[in-house]
Protein backbone atom coordinates (compact mmCIF):
# COMPACT_ATOMS: atom_id res chain seq x y z
CA UNK A 1 0.00 0.00 0.00
CA UNK A 2 1.34 3.41 -1.01
CA UNK A 3 1.02 5.75 1.95
CA UNK A 4 -0.27 9.30 1.77
CA UNK A 5 3.02 10.65 3.12
CA UNK A 6 5.07 8.69 0.56
CA UNK A 7 2.93 9.89 -2.33
CA UNK A 8 3.11 13.51 -1.24
CA UNK A 9 6.89 13.19 -1.05
CA UNK A 10 7.15 11.52 -4.46
CA UNK A 11 4.93 13.98 -6.31
CA UNK A 12 6.50 17.02 -7.97
CA UNK A 13 5.10 19.28 -5.27
CA UNK A 14 4.08 22.73 -6.37
CA UNK A 15 6.25 24.24 -3.65
CA UNK A 16 9.37 22.61 -5.05
CA UNK A 17 8.74 23.55 -8.68
CA UNK A 18 7.32 27.04 -8.30
CA UNK A 19 9.68 29.70 -9.59
CA UNK A 20 7.87 32.51 -7.79
CA UNK A 21 7.71 33.21 -4.08
CA UNK A 22 4.33 32.98 -2.29
CA UNK A 23 4.01 36.77 -2.31
CA UNK A 24 4.80 36.96 -6.02
CA UNK A 25 2.29 34.21 -6.78
CA UNK A 26 -0.44 35.93 -4.79
CA UNK A 27 0.29 39.28 -6.42
CA UNK A 28 0.16 37.70 -9.84
CA UNK A 29 -3.29 36.27 -9.12
CA UNK A 30 -4.53 39.52 -7.58
CA UNK A 31 -3.42 41.31 -10.72
CA UNK A 32 -5.44 38.88 -12.83
CA UNK A 33 -8.46 39.41 -10.59
CA UNK A 34 -8.17 43.18 -10.92
CA UNK A 35 -7.91 42.90 -14.71
CA UNK A 36 -10.46 40.20 -15.46
CA UNK A 37 -13.02 40.01 -12.66
CA UNK A 38 -14.96 43.11 -13.77
CA UNK A 39 -15.84 41.33 -17.02
CA UNK A 40 -15.94 37.66 -15.91
CA UNK A 41 -17.42 38.13 -12.42
CA UNK A 42 -15.75 35.04 -10.99
CA UNK A 43 -15.11 36.38 -7.48
CA UNK A 44 -17.55 37.62 -4.85
CA UNK A 45 -15.03 38.53 -2.14
CA UNK A 46 -11.33 39.19 -2.80
CA UNK A 47 -9.18 38.62 0.28
CA UNK A 48 -6.20 40.65 -0.92
CA UNK A 49 -4.88 41.86 2.44
CA UNK A 50 -5.29 38.49 4.16
CA UNK A 51 -3.73 36.64 1.23
CA UNK A 52 -0.69 38.90 1.08
CA UNK A 53 -0.22 38.68 4.84
CA UNK A 54 -0.47 34.89 4.70
CA UNK A 55 2.01 34.72 1.83
CA UNK A 56 4.53 36.88 3.70
CA UNK A 57 4.19 34.66 6.76
CA UNK A 58 4.94 31.61 4.61
CA UNK A 59 8.09 33.22 3.27
CA UNK A 60 9.29 33.85 6.81
CA UNK A 61 9.05 30.24 7.93
CA UNK A 62 11.19 27.22 7.10
CA UNK A 63 8.17 24.91 7.06
CA UNK A 64 7.02 24.23 3.51
CA UNK A 65 3.91 22.15 3.03
CA UNK A 66 3.00 20.49 -0.27
CA UNK A 67 0.87 23.49 -1.29
CA UNK A 68 3.36 26.12 -0.11
CA UNK A 69 2.24 29.53 -1.37
CA UNK A 70 -0.49 28.22 -3.69
CA UNK A 71 -3.28 30.81 -4.13
CA UNK A 72 -6.65 29.05 -3.87
CA UNK A 73 -10.19 30.38 -4.32
CA UNK A 74 -13.14 28.91 -2.44
CA UNK A 75 -16.66 28.55 -3.72
CA UNK A 76 -18.59 30.93 -1.49
CA UNK A 77 -20.26 28.21 0.55
CA UNK A 78 -17.06 27.24 2.41
CA UNK A 79 -16.88 28.88 5.82
CA UNK A 80 -13.94 31.23 6.28
CA UNK A 81 -13.12 32.62 9.70
CA UNK A 82 -13.79 36.35 9.82
CA UNK A 83 -14.71 36.57 6.11
CA UNK A 84 -18.32 36.45 4.98
CA UNK A 85 -19.70 33.30 3.38
CA UNK A 86 -22.80 34.21 1.39
CA UNK A 87 -23.72 31.20 -0.78
CA UNK A 88 -24.34 33.99 -3.35
CA UNK A 89 -27.63 34.80 -1.62
CA UNK A 90 -29.34 37.83 -0.10
CA UNK A 91 -30.20 35.51 2.78
CA UNK A 92 -26.56 35.45 3.93
CA UNK A 93 -25.12 38.82 2.92
CA UNK A 94 -23.93 39.49 6.48
CA UNK A 95 -23.03 35.94 7.49
CA UNK A 96 -19.47 35.90 8.90
CA UNK A 97 -18.32 32.50 10.22
CA UNK A 98 -16.17 32.20 13.32
CA UNK A 99 -14.27 29.12 12.05
CA UNK A 100 -12.86 27.81 8.79
CA UNK A 101 -14.43 24.80 7.13
CA UNK A 102 -12.45 21.66 7.96
CA UNK A 103 -10.97 21.24 4.47
CA UNK A 104 -10.03 24.93 4.39
CA UNK A 105 -8.14 24.45 7.64
CA UNK A 106 -6.31 21.50 6.13
CA UNK A 107 -5.40 23.41 2.97
CA UNK A 108 -3.95 26.23 5.04
CA UNK A 109 -1.96 23.72 7.09
CA UNK A 110 -0.50 22.40 3.82
CA UNK A 111 0.69 25.91 2.92
CA UNK A 112 -2.13 27.16 0.70
CA UNK A 113 -3.14 30.82 0.63
CA UNK A 114 -6.85 31.61 0.38
CA UNK A 115 -7.21 34.43 -2.12
CA UNK A 116 -10.98 34.89 -2.19
CA UNK A 117 -14.51 33.53 -2.40
CA UNK A 118 -15.82 32.52 -5.81
CA UNK A 119 -19.19 33.26 -7.39
CA UNK A 120 -21.75 30.47 -7.64
CA UNK A 121 -25.39 29.71 -8.26
CA UNK A 122 -27.34 30.65 -5.15
CA UNK A 123 -27.08 27.89 -2.53
CA UNK A 124 -25.60 25.64 -5.27
CA UNK A 125 -29.13 24.90 -6.52
CA UNK A 126 -28.67 25.55 -10.24
CA UNK A 127 -26.30 24.68 -13.09
CA UNK A 128 -26.13 27.82 -15.28
CA UNK A 129 -24.21 30.48 -13.26
CA UNK A 130 -27.22 32.79 -13.64
CA UNK A 131 -28.81 32.69 -10.18
CA UNK A 132 -26.22 34.47 -8.03
CA UNK A 133 -27.24 37.60 -6.10
CA UNK A 134 -23.93 39.03 -7.34
CA UNK A 135 -24.68 38.59 -11.03
CA UNK A 136 -23.78 36.13 -13.75
CA UNK A 137 -20.34 34.56 -13.96
CA UNK A 138 -19.09 34.38 -17.56
CA UNK A 139 -17.18 31.76 -19.50
CA UNK A 140 -13.61 32.89 -20.23
CA UNK A 141 -13.66 31.12 -23.63
CA UNK A 142 -16.66 33.21 -24.66
CA UNK A 143 -18.25 35.63 -22.16
CA UNK A 144 -21.63 35.22 -23.85
CA UNK A 145 -21.69 31.60 -22.69
CA UNK A 146 -22.33 29.97 -19.33
CA UNK A 147 -19.32 28.70 -17.38
CA UNK A 148 -21.59 26.06 -15.89
CA UNK A 149 -22.74 25.74 -12.34
CA UNK A 150 -23.08 25.75 -9.58
CA UNK A 151 -19.30 26.12 -9.13
CA UNK A 152 -19.05 28.41 -12.13
CA UNK A 153 -17.00 31.13 -10.45
CA UNK A 154 -14.43 28.60 -9.25
CA UNK A 155 -14.01 27.23 -12.78
CA UNK A 156 -13.69 30.70 -14.30
CA UNK A 157 -11.13 31.74 -11.67
CA UNK A 158 -8.90 28.73 -12.39
CA UNK A 159 -9.24 28.94 -16.18
CA UNK A 160 -8.44 32.67 -16.24
CA UNK A 161 -5.53 32.56 -13.78
CA UNK A 162 -7.21 34.41 -10.92
CA UNK A 163 -6.02 31.55 -8.72
CA UNK A 164 -3.94 28.42 -9.17
CA UNK A 165 -6.69 26.14 -7.89
CA UNK A 166 -10.16 26.36 -6.38
CA UNK A 167 -12.63 24.34 -4.36
CA UNK A 168 -16.09 23.57 -5.63
CA UNK A 169 -18.91 21.39 -4.42
CA UNK A 170 -20.68 18.69 -6.41
CA UNK A 171 -24.23 17.46 -5.80
CA UNK A 172 -25.13 16.59 -9.39
CA UNK A 173 -22.17 17.74 -11.46
CA UNK A 174 -21.40 21.16 -10.03
CA UNK A 175 -17.63 20.59 -10.15
CA UNK A 176 -17.41 18.55 -13.35
CA UNK A 177 -19.81 20.43 -15.63
CA UNK A 178 -18.13 23.84 -15.04
CA UNK A 179 -14.74 22.17 -15.45
CA UNK A 180 -15.82 20.79 -18.83
CA UNK A 181 -17.29 24.13 -19.97
CA UNK A 182 -14.17 26.08 -18.92
CA UNK A 183 -11.47 23.66 -20.06
CA UNK A 184 -10.04 22.70 -16.67
CA UNK A 185 -9.93 19.61 -14.43
CA UNK A 186 -12.69 18.99 -11.89
CA UNK A 187 -12.62 16.09 -9.43
CA UNK A 188 -15.51 14.71 -7.35
CA UNK A 189 -14.10 12.29 -4.74
CA UNK A 190 -15.87 9.25 -3.32
CA UNK A 191 -18.84 10.38 -1.25
CA UNK A 192 -17.86 10.91 2.37
CA UNK A 193 -14.10 10.81 1.82
CA UNK A 194 -13.55 14.54 2.43
CA UNK A 195 -15.16 16.44 5.29
CA UNK A 196 -18.12 18.70 4.55
CA UNK A 197 -17.97 20.27 8.01
CA UNK A 198 -18.34 24.01 7.61
CA UNK A 199 -19.64 23.75 4.02
CA UNK A 200 -23.20 24.96 3.43
CA UNK A 201 -25.29 22.01 2.20
CA UNK A 202 -27.57 21.48 -0.74
CA UNK A 203 -28.46 17.81 -0.12
CA UNK A 204 -26.53 15.90 2.53
CA UNK A 205 -26.89 12.50 0.86
CA UNK A 206 -25.33 13.74 -2.39
CA UNK A 207 -22.99 16.63 -1.52
CA UNK A 208 -19.28 16.19 -2.14
CA UNK A 209 -16.45 18.72 -1.91
CA UNK A 210 -13.52 18.63 -4.30
CA UNK A 211 -10.75 20.45 -6.18
CA UNK A 212 -10.91 22.36 -9.46
CA UNK A 213 -7.46 22.71 -11.00
CA UNK A 214 -5.59 22.93 -14.27
CA UNK A 215 -4.22 19.39 -14.03
CA UNK A 216 -5.05 16.08 -12.38
CA UNK A 217 -1.64 16.18 -10.66
CA UNK A 218 -2.65 19.40 -8.91
CA UNK A 219 -6.05 17.90 -8.06
CA UNK A 220 -4.29 14.97 -6.39
CA UNK A 221 -2.19 17.33 -4.28
CA UNK A 222 -5.28 19.16 -3.03
CA UNK A 223 -7.17 15.91 -2.49
CA UNK A 224 -4.38 14.51 -0.32
CA UNK A 225 -3.93 17.76 1.58
CA UNK A 226 -7.65 17.69 2.45
CA UNK A 227 -7.42 14.19 3.92
CA UNK A 228 -7.87 12.00 0.86
CA UNK A 229 -6.59 8.42 0.75
CA UNK A 230 -4.45 6.64 -1.84
CA UNK A 231 -4.10 3.05 -2.94
CA UNK A 232 -1.59 1.34 -5.21
CA UNK A 233 -2.95 -0.47 -8.25
CA UNK A 234 -1.96 -2.22 -11.45
CA UNK A 235 -2.65 -0.72 -14.87
CA UNK A 236 -6.43 -0.25 -15.08
CA UNK A 237 -8.84 -1.72 -17.59
CA UNK A 238 -11.40 0.63 -19.09
CA UNK A 239 -15.09 0.20 -19.81
CA UNK A 240 -17.51 2.28 -21.89
CA UNK A 241 -21.15 2.32 -20.72
CA UNK A 242 -22.92 3.52 -23.87
CA UNK A 243 -26.43 3.97 -22.47
CA UNK A 244 -27.51 6.44 -21.33
CA UNK A 245 -24.27 8.44 -21.37
CA UNK A 246 -23.80 8.61 -25.15
CA UNK A 247 -27.46 9.23 -26.03
CA UNK A 248 -28.40 12.63 -27.48
CA UNK A 249 -24.84 13.95 -27.71
CA UNK A 250 -24.18 16.89 -30.00
CA UNK A 251 -22.42 15.37 -33.06
CA UNK A 252 -19.20 17.34 -32.64
CA UNK A 253 -19.00 16.43 -28.96
CA UNK A 254 -19.51 12.76 -29.81
CA UNK A 255 -16.65 12.86 -32.33
CA UNK A 256 -14.27 14.51 -29.85
CA UNK A 257 -15.10 12.07 -27.04
CA UNK A 258 -14.84 9.02 -29.31
CA UNK A 259 -11.40 10.17 -30.42
CA UNK A 260 -10.33 10.57 -26.79
CA UNK A 261 -11.60 7.10 -25.86
CA UNK A 262 -9.50 5.55 -28.61
CA UNK A 263 -6.45 6.64 -26.61
CA UNK A 264 -7.35 4.10 -23.92
CA UNK A 265 -6.14 0.74 -25.27
CA UNK A 266 -8.44 -2.18 -24.74
CA UNK A 267 -11.43 -0.11 -23.63
CA UNK A 268 -14.58 -2.16 -24.17
CA UNK A 269 -18.29 -1.59 -23.92
CA UNK A 270 -20.01 -2.58 -20.67
CA UNK A 271 -23.68 -2.54 -19.64
CA UNK A 272 -25.27 0.02 -17.36
CA UNK A 273 -28.47 -0.53 -15.35
CA UNK A 274 -31.73 1.24 -16.07
CA UNK A 275 -32.75 3.45 -13.14
CA UNK A 276 -36.29 4.79 -12.90
CA UNK A 277 -36.44 8.29 -14.41
CA UNK A 278 -38.16 11.13 -12.64
CA UNK A 279 -41.63 11.81 -14.11
CA UNK A 280 -41.04 15.56 -13.86
CA UNK A 281 -37.47 15.57 -15.22
CA UNK A 282 -36.80 12.39 -17.23
CA UNK A 283 -33.15 13.37 -17.73
CA UNK A 284 -32.59 12.69 -14.00
CA UNK A 285 -33.45 9.59 -12.01
CA UNK A 286 -36.39 9.46 -9.64
CA UNK A 287 -34.42 8.53 -6.48
CA UNK A 288 -31.82 11.23 -7.15
CA UNK A 289 -34.31 14.04 -7.74
CA UNK A 290 -36.58 13.06 -4.84
CA UNK A 291 -33.72 13.04 -2.33
CA UNK A 292 -32.19 16.24 -3.70
CA UNK A 293 -35.43 18.20 -3.54
CA UNK A 294 -36.52 16.86 -0.15
CA UNK A 295 -33.20 17.49 1.57
CA UNK A 296 -32.82 20.95 0.05
CA UNK A 297 -36.32 21.85 1.25
CA UNK A 298 -35.55 20.55 4.73
CA UNK A 299 -32.49 22.82 4.98
CA UNK A 300 -34.26 25.92 3.61
CA UNK A 301 -37.75 25.48 5.09
CA UNK A 302 -37.44 28.06 7.87
CA UNK A 303 -35.83 30.76 5.70
CA UNK A 304 -38.15 29.93 2.83
CA UNK A 305 -41.22 30.52 4.98
CA UNK A 306 -39.85 33.64 6.66
CA UNK A 307 -38.12 35.53 3.83
CA UNK A 308 -38.97 33.93 0.48
CA UNK A 309 -38.33 37.20 -1.36
CA UNK A 310 -34.63 37.02 -0.55
CA UNK A 311 -34.16 34.07 -2.89
CA UNK A 312 -33.49 34.30 -6.62
CA UNK A 313 -36.78 33.40 -8.38
CA UNK A 314 -35.32 30.23 -9.90
CA UNK A 315 -33.95 29.03 -6.58
CA UNK A 316 -37.21 29.89 -4.84
CA UNK A 317 -39.04 27.65 -7.31
CA UNK A 318 -36.48 24.87 -6.89
CA UNK A 319 -36.94 24.93 -3.12
CA UNK A 320 -40.72 24.96 -3.43
CA UNK A 321 -40.56 21.78 -5.50
CA UNK A 322 -39.38 19.92 -2.40
CA UNK A 323 -42.43 20.75 -0.32
CA UNK A 324 -44.63 18.24 -2.15
CA UNK A 325 -42.36 15.25 -1.52
CA UNK A 326 -43.87 12.95 1.09
CA UNK A 327 -41.96 11.12 3.78
CA UNK A 328 -42.77 7.85 2.00
CA UNK A 329 -41.34 9.17 -1.28
CA UNK A 330 -38.18 10.33 0.43
CA UNK A 331 -37.65 7.11 2.39
CA UNK A 332 -38.20 4.93 -0.66
CA UNK A 333 -35.77 7.01 -2.73
CA UNK A 334 -33.19 7.09 0.04
CA UNK A 335 -33.31 3.30 0.32
CA UNK A 336 -32.93 3.00 -3.46
CA UNK A 337 -29.80 5.14 -3.35
CA UNK A 338 -28.39 3.00 -0.54
CA UNK A 339 -29.05 -0.12 -2.60
CA UNK A 340 -27.40 1.28 -5.74
CA UNK A 341 -24.36 2.31 -3.69
CA UNK A 342 -24.12 -1.08 -2.00
CA UNK A 343 -24.11 -2.81 -5.40
CA UNK A 344 -22.07 -0.23 -7.34
CA UNK A 345 -19.13 -2.63 -7.80
CA UNK A 346 -21.32 -4.47 -10.34
CA UNK A 347 -20.94 -1.47 -12.67
CA UNK A 348 -17.33 -2.59 -13.29
CA UNK A 349 -17.51 -6.08 -14.84
CA UNK A 350 -13.85 -7.02 -15.36
CA UNK A 351 -12.94 -3.34 -15.73
CA UNK A 352 -11.59 -0.76 -13.30
CA UNK A 353 -12.61 2.61 -14.74
CA UNK A 354 -15.50 3.88 -16.89
CA UNK A 355 -15.20 6.44 -19.70
CA UNK A 356 -18.08 8.77 -20.62
CA UNK A 357 -18.67 12.29 -21.91
CA UNK A 358 -18.96 14.81 -19.08
CA UNK A 359 -21.76 16.75 -20.81
CA UNK A 360 -23.76 16.25 -24.03
CA UNK A 361 -22.30 19.39 -25.58
CA UNK A 362 -20.17 22.49 -24.97
CA UNK A 363 -21.20 25.54 -22.97
CA UNK A 364 -24.62 26.98 -23.81
CA UNK A 365 -25.49 30.70 -24.09
CA UNK A 366 -26.22 32.71 -20.96
CA UNK A 367 -29.89 33.64 -20.84
CA UNK A 368 -30.79 30.50 -22.80
CA UNK A 369 -29.94 27.62 -20.47
CA UNK A 370 -29.58 24.14 -21.81
CA UNK A 371 -31.85 21.39 -20.57
CA UNK A 372 -31.18 19.25 -17.53
CA UNK A 373 -29.70 16.80 -20.00
CA UNK A 374 -26.50 18.69 -19.16
CA UNK A 375 -26.58 17.05 -15.71
CA UNK A 376 -27.56 13.52 -16.77
CA UNK A 377 -24.02 12.17 -17.16
CA UNK A 378 -22.73 13.74 -13.96
CA UNK A 379 -25.67 13.31 -11.55
CA UNK A 380 -25.67 9.53 -11.98
CA UNK A 381 -22.27 9.33 -10.27
CA UNK A 382 -23.56 11.41 -7.33
CA UNK A 383 -26.35 8.88 -6.94
CA UNK A 384 -23.76 6.07 -6.72
CA UNK A 385 -21.32 8.19 -4.67
CA UNK A 386 -18.37 7.19 -6.89
CA UNK A 387 -15.12 9.09 -7.56
CA UNK A 388 -15.14 10.79 -10.94
CA UNK A 389 -13.19 13.44 -12.79
CA UNK A 390 -13.67 15.64 -15.84
CA UNK A 391 -10.63 16.47 -17.95
CA UNK A 392 -10.43 18.49 -21.17
CA UNK A 393 -10.26 16.16 -24.17
CA UNK A 394 -10.61 18.45 -27.18
CA UNK A 395 -12.21 21.52 -28.67
CA UNK A 396 -15.09 22.22 -31.02
CA UNK A 397 -14.49 24.01 -34.32
CA UNK A 398 -15.63 27.20 -32.58
CA UNK A 399 -12.91 26.73 -29.94
CA UNK A 400 -15.01 25.54 -26.99
CA UNK A 401 -13.62 22.85 -24.63
CA UNK A 402 -15.18 19.42 -24.24
CA UNK A 403 -14.76 17.21 -21.17
CA UNK A 404 -14.09 13.49 -20.77
CA UNK A 405 -15.33 11.86 -17.56
CA UNK A 406 -13.39 9.05 -15.86
CA UNK A 407 -15.13 7.18 -13.04
CA UNK A 408 -13.91 4.51 -10.62
CA UNK A 409 -15.11 2.18 -7.89
CA UNK A 410 -15.86 3.54 -4.44
CA UNK A 411 -12.59 4.42 -2.73
CA UNK A 412 -10.52 4.20 -5.93
CA UNK A 413 -9.97 7.97 -6.08
CA UNK A 414 -6.23 7.78 -6.67
CA UNK A 415 -6.75 5.38 -9.60
CA UNK A 416 -9.15 7.87 -11.20
CA UNK A 417 -6.68 10.71 -10.70
CA UNK A 418 -3.75 8.69 -12.04
CA UNK A 419 -5.65 7.75 -15.21
CA UNK A 420 -6.60 11.38 -15.75
CA UNK A 421 -3.00 12.49 -15.27
CA UNK A 422 -1.75 9.95 -17.83
CA UNK A 423 -4.32 11.13 -20.36
CA UNK A 424 -3.37 14.77 -19.80
CA UNK A 425 0.29 14.13 -20.59
CA UNK A 426 -0.77 13.80 -24.24
CA UNK A 427 -3.19 16.72 -24.02
CA UNK A 428 -1.38 19.93 -23.03
CA UNK A 429 -3.73 22.43 -21.46
CA UNK A 430 -4.77 25.50 -23.37
CA UNK A 431 -5.76 28.88 -21.96
CA UNK A 432 -8.73 30.95 -23.15
CA UNK A 433 -7.77 33.28 -26.02
CA UNK A 434 -6.90 36.83 -25.06
CA UNK A 435 -6.21 35.93 -21.41
Secondary structure as UniProt FT lines:
FT   HELIX           4..10
FT   HELIX           14..17
FT   HELIX           22..40
FT   STRAND          43..46
FT   HELIX           48..59
FT   TURN            66..69
FT   STRAND          71..75
FT   TURN            76..77
FT   TURN            81..82
FT   STRAND          83..84
FT   TURN            87..88
FT   HELIX           90..92
FT   TURN            93..94
FT   HELIX           102..109
FT   TURN            110..111
FT   STRAND          113..118
FT   HELIX           122..124
FT   TURN            133..134
FT   TURN            140..141
FT   TURN            143..144
FT   HELIX           152..159
FT   TURN            160..161
FT   STRAND          165..170
FT   TURN            174..175
FT   HELIX           176..182
FT   STRAND          185..188
FT   TURN            191..192
FT   TURN            197..198
FT   TURN            204..206
FT   STRAND          208..213
FT   HELIX           216..225
FT   TURN            226..227
FT   STRAND          238..241
FT   TURN            243..248
FT   HELIX           251..261
FT   TURN            262..263
FT   TURN            265..266
FT   STRAND          268..270
FT   TURN            282..283
FT   HELIX           286..306
FT   HELIX           308..310
FT   HELIX           313..321
FT   HELIX           322..324
FT   HELIX           327..342
FT   HELIX           344..347
FT   TURN            349..350
FT   STRAND          353..357
FT   TURN            366..367
FT   HELIX           373..384
FT   STRAND          388..395
FT   TURN            397..398
FT   STRAND          401..408
FT   TURN            410..411
FT   HELIX           413..424
FT   TURN            425..426
FT   TURN            433..434
//
